[in-house]
Amino acid sequence: MLSLTSITMHALNVIFMLAEFALNGLLVEAWHLGLVVAWASLYGLFNGLQSILTHDTVYFFMDFSVVWAPAVMCALATCLSSIISLPLRFAGGR
């Protein structure tokens, strides 16, 4: 469930990822984002199957046993696509 530990863990993960991008001068181009969408979709499928088979959800918004799950997935996909459409250039010398 949602806890301080979970929020802190995910927040630190984002900070470390941004630091890695900034320090290494990694450039993310638009054509790389297909892999991001594919990876997220595979994780969503894995999490859904895990939820169905074990009756235990990792994230409350990915609980496939509730009626509103498809609406939540559509909203998350919409947010992801709007973020992807932003110019993505991280601290790059390339």
DSSP file with accessible surface (Angstrom, degrees, kcal/mol):
  #  RESIDUE AA STRUCTURE BP1 BP2  ACC     N-H-->O    O-->H-N    N-H-->O    O-->H-N    TCO  KAPPA ALPHA  PHI   PSI    X-CA   Y-CA   Z-CA
    1    1 A M              0   0  182      0, 0.0     2,-0.5     0, 0.0     5,-0.2   0.000 360.0 360.0 360.0-179.7    0.0    0.0    0.0
    2    2 A L        +     0   0  117      4,-0.1     2,-0.3     3,-0.1     3,-0.0  -0.575 360.0 152.8 -76.4 120.0    0.9    3.6    0.0
    3    3 A S     >  -     0   0   54     -2,-0.5     4,-2.5     1,-0.1     5,-0.2  -0.938  58.9-104.7-143.1 166.8    3.4    4.3    2.7
    4    4 A L  H  > S+     0   0  136     -2,-0.3     4,-2.8     1,-0.2     5,-0.2   0.897 120.6  54.1 -61.1 -38.5    6.2    6.7    3.6
    5    5 A T  H  > S+     0   0  110      2,-0.2     4,-2.7     1,-0.2    -1,-0.2   0.932 109.9  46.4 -62.4 -45.5    8.7    4.0    2.8
    6    6 A S  H  > S+     0   0   29      2,-0.2     4,-2.4     1,-0.2     5,-0.2   0.929 114.3  46.9 -63.9 -45.3    7.2    3.4   -0.7
    7    7 A I  H  X S+     0   0   91     -4,-2.5     4,-2.5     1,-0.2     5,-0.2   0.933 114.6  47.1 -64.0 -43.6    7.0    7.1   -1.5
    8    8 A T  H  X S+     0   0   63     -4,-2.8     4,-2.7    -5,-0.2     5,-0.2   0.923 111.0  51.7 -64.0 -43.9   10.6    7.8   -0.3
    9    9 A M  H  X S+     0   0  112     -4,-2.7     4,-2.0    -5,-0.2    -1,-0.2   0.936 113.8  43.0 -60.2 -46.0   11.9    4.8   -2.2
   10   10 A H  H  X S+     0   0   68     -4,-2.4     4,-2.1     2,-0.2    -1,-0.2   0.891 113.3  51.9 -70.0 -38.1   10.3    5.9   -5.5
   11   11 A A  H  X S+     0   0   49     -4,-2.5     4,-2.3    -5,-0.2    -2,-0.2   0.926 110.9  47.5 -63.9 -43.4   11.3    9.5   -5.0
   12   12 A L  H  X S+     0   0   81     -4,-2.7     4,-2.8     1,-0.2     5,-0.2   0.892 108.7  55.4 -65.1 -37.1   15.0    8.6   -4.4
   13   13 A N  H  X S+     0   0   90     -4,-2.0     4,-2.3    -5,-0.2    -1,-0.2   0.924 108.7  47.5 -61.0 -43.7   14.9    6.3   -7.4
   14   14 A V  H  X S+     0   0   82     -4,-2.1     4,-2.6     2,-0.2     5,-0.2   0.929 111.9  50.2 -63.5 -43.1   13.8    9.3   -9.6
   15   15 A I  H  X S+     0   0   99     -4,-2.3     4,-2.5     1,-0.2    -2,-0.2   0.934 111.6  47.9 -62.0 -45.1   16.5   11.5   -8.1
   16   16 A F  H  X S+     0   0  137     -4,-2.8     4,-2.3     1,-0.2    -1,-0.2   0.896 111.8  50.3 -64.3 -38.5   19.2    8.9   -8.8
   17   17 A M  H  X S+     0   0   92     -4,-2.3     4,-2.5    -5,-0.2    -1,-0.2   0.928 111.5  47.5 -65.5 -44.2   18.0    8.4  -12.3
   18   18 A L  H  X S+     0   0   92     -4,-2.6     4,-2.5     1,-0.2    -2,-0.2   0.901 111.4  51.6 -63.8 -38.9   18.0   12.2  -13.0
   19   19 A A  H  X S+     0   0   42     -4,-2.5     4,-3.0    -5,-0.2     5,-0.3   0.916 109.5  50.1 -63.4 -41.0   21.5   12.5  -11.5
   20   20 A E  H  X S+     0   0  104     -4,-2.3     4,-2.2     1,-0.2     6,-0.3   0.929 111.5  47.9 -63.2 -44.4   22.7    9.7  -13.7
   21   21 A F  H  X>S+     0   0   50     -4,-2.5     5,-1.5     1,-0.2     4,-0.8   0.922 115.6  45.2 -61.2 -43.7   21.3   11.3  -16.8
   22   22 A A  H  <5S+     0   0   52     -4,-2.5     3,-0.4     1,-0.2    -2,-0.2   0.932 115.7  44.5 -68.1 -45.1   22.8   14.7  -15.9
   23   23 A L  H  <5S+     0   0  150     -4,-3.0    -1,-0.2     1,-0.2    -2,-0.2   0.842 118.7  42.3 -71.3 -32.8   26.2   13.4  -14.9
   24   24 A N  H  <5S-     0   0   94     -4,-2.2    -1,-0.2    -5,-0.3    -2,-0.2   0.507 102.6-128.5 -92.3  -5.0   26.6   11.1  -17.9
   25   25 A G  T  <5 -     0   0   14     -4,-0.8    68,-0.3    -3,-0.4    69,-0.3   0.871  39.0-176.1  61.7  37.3   25.2   13.6  -20.4
   26   26 A L      < -     0   0   52     -5,-1.5     2,-0.5    -6,-0.3    64,-0.5  -0.491  14.3-148.9 -71.9 134.9   22.7   11.0  -21.7
   27   27 A L        -     0   0   32     -2,-0.2     2,-0.6    62,-0.1    62,-0.1  -0.905   5.4-160.0-105.7 125.2   20.6   12.2  -24.6
   28   28 A V        -     0   0   24     -2,-0.5     2,-0.2    60,-0.4    60,-0.2  -0.938  12.2-165.1-106.0 117.7   17.1   10.8  -25.0
   29   29 A E    >   -     0   0   85     -2,-0.6     3,-1.7     1,-0.1     4,-0.5  -0.637  33.1-106.5-100.5 162.8   15.7   11.1  -28.5
   30   30 A A  G >  S+     0   0   84      1,-0.3     3,-1.5    -2,-0.2     4,-0.3   0.861 116.9  58.3 -58.3 -37.1   12.1   10.7  -29.5
   31   31 A W  G >  S+     0   0  184      1,-0.3     3,-0.6     2,-0.2     4,-0.3   0.687  96.3  64.5 -72.3 -13.2   12.7    7.4  -31.2
   32   32 A H  G X> S+     0   0   65     -3,-1.7     4,-1.0     1,-0.2     3,-0.9   0.709  85.2  75.4 -73.8 -21.8   14.0    5.9  -27.9
   33   33 A L  H <> S+     0   0   17     -3,-1.5     4,-2.4    -4,-0.5     5,-0.2   0.707  77.8  70.9 -72.9 -17.2   10.6    6.4  -26.2
   34   34 A G  H <> S+     0   0   48     -3,-0.6     4,-2.6    -4,-0.3    -1,-0.3   0.899  98.9  50.9 -60.8 -38.1    9.0    3.4  -28.0
   35   35 A L  H <> S+     0   0  127     -3,-0.9     4,-2.9    -4,-0.3    -1,-0.2   0.898 107.6  52.5 -66.1 -38.3   11.2    1.2  -25.8
   36   36 A V  H  X S+     0   0   71     -4,-1.0     4,-2.5     2,-0.2    -2,-0.2   0.939 111.6  45.7 -62.9 -44.7    9.9    3.1  -22.7
   37   37 A V  H  X S+     0   0   59     -4,-2.4     4,-2.4     2,-0.2    -2,-0.2   0.917 113.9  49.1 -65.4 -42.2    6.3    2.5  -23.7
   38   38 A A  H  X S+     0   0   47     -4,-2.6     4,-2.6     2,-0.2    -2,-0.2   0.925 111.9  48.8 -63.1 -43.0    7.0   -1.1  -24.5
   39   39 A W  H  X S+     0   0  189     -4,-2.9     4,-2.3     1,-0.2    -2,-0.2   0.926 112.7  47.4 -63.1 -45.2    8.8   -1.6  -21.2
   40   40 A A  H  X S+     0   0   48     -4,-2.5     4,-2.5    -5,-0.2    -1,-0.2   0.892 112.0  51.0 -64.1 -38.4    6.0    0.0  -19.2
   41   41 A S  H  X S+     0   0   74     -4,-2.4     4,-2.5     2,-0.2    -2,-0.2   0.912 109.9  48.9 -66.4 -42.4    3.4   -2.1  -21.1
   42   42 A L  H  X S+     0   0  110     -4,-2.6     4,-2.7     2,-0.2    -2,-0.2   0.900 111.7  49.5 -64.2 -39.2    5.2   -5.3  -20.3
   43   43 A Y  H  X S+     0   0   88     -4,-2.3     4,-3.0     2,-0.2     5,-0.2   0.912 110.0  51.5 -64.4 -41.9    5.5   -4.3  -16.7
   44   44 A G  H  X S+     0   0   14     -4,-2.5     4,-2.4     2,-0.2    -2,-0.2   0.914 111.4  47.4 -60.7 -41.6    1.7   -3.6  -16.6
   45   45 A L  H  X S+     0   0  106     -4,-2.5     4,-2.7     2,-0.2     5,-0.2   0.938 113.2  48.2 -64.4 -46.7    1.0   -7.0  -18.2
   46   46 A F  H  X S+     0   0  122     -4,-2.7     4,-2.6     1,-0.2    -2,-0.2   0.935 113.3  47.3 -58.2 -46.2    3.3   -8.7  -15.6
   47   47 A N  H  X S+     0   0    0     -4,-3.0     4,-2.4     1,-0.2    -1,-0.2   0.888 111.5  51.2 -66.2 -37.3    1.7   -6.8  -12.7
   48   48 A G  H  X S+     0   0    6     -4,-2.4     4,-2.4    -5,-0.2    -1,-0.2   0.925 111.5  46.4 -65.1 -44.2   -1.8   -7.6  -14.0
   49   49 A L  H  X S+     0   0   91     -4,-2.7     4,-2.8     2,-0.2     5,-0.3   0.909 112.5  51.0 -64.7 -39.9   -1.1  -11.3  -14.3
   50   50 A Q  H  X S+     0   0   57     -4,-2.6     4,-2.6    -5,-0.2     6,-0.5   0.919 110.6  49.7 -61.6 -41.9    0.5  -11.3  -10.8
   51   51 A S  H  X S+     0   0    6     -4,-2.4     4,-1.5    -5,-0.2    -2,-0.2   0.909 113.3  45.5 -64.1 -42.2   -2.5   -9.6   -9.5
   52   52 A I  H  < S+     0   0  102     -4,-2.4    -2,-0.2     1,-0.2    -1,-0.2   0.924 118.5  41.5 -68.3 -42.6   -4.9  -12.1  -11.1
   53   53 A L  H  < S+     0   0  135     -4,-2.8    -2,-0.2     1,-0.2    -1,-0.2   0.853 128.5  26.7 -77.2 -35.5   -2.9  -15.2  -10.0
   54   54 A T  H  < S-     0   0   78     -4,-2.6    -1,-0.2    -5,-0.3    -3,-0.2   0.536  92.1-132.0-105.3  -8.6   -1.9  -14.1   -6.5
   55   55 A H  S  < S+     0   0  168     -4,-1.5     2,-0.4    -5,-0.3    -4,-0.2   0.826  73.5 114.2  57.8  30.9   -4.9  -11.8   -5.6
   56   56 A D        -     0   0   99     -6,-0.5     2,-0.4    -5,-0.2    -2,-0.2  -0.985  54.2-154.0-133.5 121.6   -2.2   -9.3   -4.4
   57   57 A T        -     0   0   30     -2,-0.4     3,-0.1     1,-0.1     6,-0.1  -0.763  11.4-158.4 -99.4 143.0   -1.7   -6.0   -6.1
   58   58 A V  S    S+     0   0   58     -2,-0.4     2,-0.4     1,-0.3    -1,-0.1   0.902  86.8  27.9 -80.3 -44.6    1.6   -4.1   -6.0
   59   59 A Y  S >  S-     0   0   61      1,-0.1     3,-1.8     3,-0.1    -1,-0.3  -0.969  73.3-139.0-121.2 134.4    0.0   -0.8   -6.8
   60   60 A F  G >  S+     0   0  109     -2,-0.4     3,-1.1     1,-0.3    -1,-0.1   0.832 103.8  56.8 -61.0 -31.4   -3.5    0.2   -6.0
   61   61 A F  G 3  S+     0   0   63      1,-0.3    -1,-0.3    11,-0.1    11,-0.0   0.565 103.8  54.5 -81.2  -4.2   -4.0    1.9   -9.3
   62   62 A M  G <  S+     0   0   18     -3,-1.8     2,-1.0    10,-0.1    -1,-0.3   0.011  72.2 131.8-113.1  27.9   -3.1   -1.3  -11.2
   63   63 A D    X   -     0   0   33     -3,-1.1     3,-1.2     1,-0.2     6,-0.2  -0.695  37.1-170.1 -83.1 104.8   -5.7   -3.5   -9.4
   64   64 A F  T 3  S+     0   0   83     -2,-1.0    -1,-0.2     1,-0.2   -16,-0.0   0.468  74.8  74.3 -78.6   0.1   -7.3   -5.4  -12.3
   65   65 A S  T 3  S+     0   0   97      4,-0.0     2,-0.3     3,-0.0    -1,-0.2   0.537  83.5  80.0 -89.2  -5.7  -10.1   -6.7  -10.1
   66   66 A V  S X  S-     0   0   43     -3,-1.2     3,-1.1     1,-0.1     0, 0.0  -0.734  81.6-126.4-103.9 154.3  -11.9   -3.4   -9.8
   67   67 A V  T 3  S+     0   0  142     -2,-0.3     4,-0.3     1,-0.2    -1,-0.1   0.846 104.9  56.1 -66.2 -34.6  -14.2   -1.9  -12.4
   68   68 A W  T 3> S+     0   0  129      1,-0.2     4,-2.0     2,-0.1    -1,-0.2   0.466  76.2  99.7 -83.7   2.2  -12.4    1.4  -12.7
   69   69 A A  H <> S+     0   0    3     -3,-1.1     4,-2.7     1,-0.2    -1,-0.2   0.912  79.6  52.5 -56.9 -44.3   -9.0   -0.1  -13.6
   70   70 A P  H  > S+     0   0   86      0, 0.0     4,-2.4     0, 0.0    -1,-0.2   0.909 109.0  50.7 -61.1 -36.4   -9.4    0.5  -17.4
   71   71 A A  H  > S+     0   0   67     -4,-0.3     4,-2.2    -3,-0.2    -2,-0.2   0.909 111.0  48.5 -65.5 -40.1  -10.2    4.2  -16.8
   72   72 A V  H  X S+     0   0   35     -4,-2.0     4,-2.7     2,-0.2     5,-0.2   0.922 110.7  50.8 -65.1 -42.5   -7.1    4.5  -14.6
   73   73 A M  H  X S+     0   0   49     -4,-2.7     4,-2.5     1,-0.2    -2,-0.2   0.910 110.4  49.4 -62.5 -41.0   -5.0    2.8  -17.2
   74   74 A C  H  X S+     0   0   83     -4,-2.4     4,-2.3    -5,-0.2    -1,-0.2   0.909 111.1  49.6 -64.0 -41.2   -6.3    5.2  -19.9
   75   75 A A  H  X S+     0   0   53     -4,-2.2     4,-2.5     2,-0.2    -2,-0.2   0.921 111.9  47.8 -64.5 -42.3   -5.6    8.2  -17.7
   76   76 A L  H  X S+     0   0   77     -4,-2.7     4,-2.6     2,-0.2    -2,-0.2   0.907 111.5  50.6 -64.7 -40.3   -2.0    7.0  -17.0
   77   77 A A  H  X S+     0   0   55     -4,-2.5     4,-2.6     2,-0.2    -2,-0.2   0.900 110.1  50.6 -64.4 -38.1   -1.5    6.4  -20.7
   78   78 A T  H  X S+     0   0   91     -4,-2.3     4,-2.0     2,-0.2    -2,-0.2   0.932 111.4  47.5 -65.2 -43.8   -2.7    9.9  -21.5
   79   79 A C  H  X S+     0   0   70     -4,-2.5     4,-2.1     2,-0.2    -2,-0.2   0.924 112.5  50.0 -62.1 -43.1   -0.3   11.4  -18.9
   80   80 A L  H  X S+     0   0   61     -4,-2.6     4,-2.7     1,-0.2    -2,-0.2   0.924 110.0  49.8 -63.0 -42.9    2.5    9.3  -20.3
   81   81 A S  H  X S+     0   0   69     -4,-2.6     4,-1.5     1,-0.2    -1,-0.2   0.871 110.3  50.3 -67.7 -31.8    1.9   10.4  -23.9
   82   82 A S  H  < S+     0   0   64     -4,-2.0     4,-0.4     2,-0.2    -1,-0.2   0.882 112.1  47.6 -72.6 -34.0    1.7   14.1  -22.8
   83   83 A I  H >< S+     0   0   96     -4,-2.1     3,-1.4     1,-0.2    -2,-0.2   0.916 109.9  53.3 -69.2 -40.3    5.0   13.7  -21.0
   84   84 A I  H 3< S+     0   0   43     -4,-2.7    -2,-0.2     1,-0.3    -1,-0.2   0.850 100.1  61.8 -63.7 -32.2    6.6   11.9  -24.0
   85   85 A S  T 3< S+     0   0   94     -4,-1.5    -1,-0.3    -5,-0.2    -2,-0.2   0.647  85.1  96.1 -73.6 -10.7    5.6   14.8  -26.3
   86   86 A L  S <  S-     0   0  102     -3,-1.4     2,-0.2    -4,-0.4    -3,-0.0  -0.442  94.8 -93.6 -72.5 150.3    7.7   17.2  -24.3
   87   87 A P        -     0   0  125      0, 0.0     2,-0.7     0, 0.0    -1,-0.1  -0.488  41.4-153.5 -65.4 129.8   11.2   17.8  -25.7
   88   88 A L        +     0   0   46     -2,-0.2     2,-0.4   -60,-0.2   -60,-0.4  -0.824  35.8 139.5-114.2  96.3   13.5   15.4  -24.0
   89   89 A R        -     0   0  134     -2,-0.7     2,-0.6   -62,-0.1   -62,-0.1  -0.961  28.7-165.3-135.0 116.9   17.1   16.6  -23.8
   90   90 A F        -     0   0   64    -64,-0.5    -2,-0.0    -2,-0.4   -62,-0.0  -0.920  58.0 -53.1-108.1 122.1   19.0   16.0  -20.5
   91   91 A A  S    S+     0   0   64     -2,-0.6     2,-0.5     1,-0.1    -1,-0.2   0.700  83.9 169.1  24.8  64.1   22.3   17.7  -19.8
   92   92 A G        -     0   0   26      1,-0.1    -1,-0.1     2,-0.1   -66,-0.1  -0.890  44.5-173.2-118.8 138.9   23.9   16.7  -22.9
   93   93 A G              0   0   84     -2,-0.5    -1,-0.1   -68,-0.3    -2,-0.1   0.294 360.0 360.0 -97.0   6.5   27.0   17.7  -24.7
   94   94 A R              0   0  179    -69,-0.3    -2,-0.1     0, 0.0   -69,-0.0  -0.676 360.0 360.0 -94.5 360.0   26.0   15.7  -27.7
